[in-house]
Amino acid sequence: MFVTTDAIANHRVALARPRWHRGAVQDPETAARSRTRLPDHLAAEGMRLAGFQLPGVGIGRITAGGGGCRFVRED
């Protein structure tokens, strides 16, 4: 299992628009690349993840498709 901490803070924005810049980031371009690579990697590997700011119990998987990624929670 992979724990995301704040890497995917707002899952709707982070997964749908990972290249959007956020104010608290010191290096916006590097942050955007990381936010793009992480969900792609998690989806490709089918890894379970846990995140405190994810919906439900915060445990699930990332799926890719339709030009973006989304979080699918486990109940």
N, C-alpha and C positions, 0 to 999 in steps of 0.2 A: 504494500500500500504506500502511496505517496501522499505526504501532507503538504498542502499548498500554503499554509499560513496566509500571508497577504499577497501572494503572487496572483491569485484570482480573487480580488477583494469584492468587486461588483461583477458577479458572473455574467450578467446580461451584457454589460458594456465590454468587459474584458474578453469575452468569447466572440461577441458579434463584431466588435470594433477594436481589436487589439492594438492597432496603430495609433489610436487617439492618444494624445499627450495629456498627462495629468500634472497638476501644479506642483506636487511634492517631489517630483523626480529630478535628480541632479543631471542625469544624462538621458534626455528623452528618446533619442534614437536607439541607444542600447536597450533601454527599457522596452521600447516598442518591439524590437527584435526578439527579446526574451519572452514577452507576452504572446508573441506569435508562435515561437518555437515550442514553448511548453505545452499548450493545448494540443498542437499537432502531434507531438511526441506521445502524450498521454492517450490520445485517440488511436494512433497507429499501434501502440502496444496493448491497448485494451486494459490499461491499468486502472485499478480502483484508486480513488483518492478521497481524502478527508480534508475539509476546510471549514473553519469556524464560521465563515460568512457565506457559506453555500446553503441553499434551501433545505428544508426538512431536517434530517439529522446530520446533514453535511457530508454524507458518504454517498459516492456514486461513481460514475464514469463520464468521460468526455466523449461525445460522438461528433464526427465530422460529416459535413454534407451541406449542399445548398450554398456553397460559398463561405461557410463559416463553421463554427463549432458550437455545441451546446452541452450543458450539464444535464445528465439524466440521473436523478437521485434513486437510491435504493431505499425501499421502505422497510 
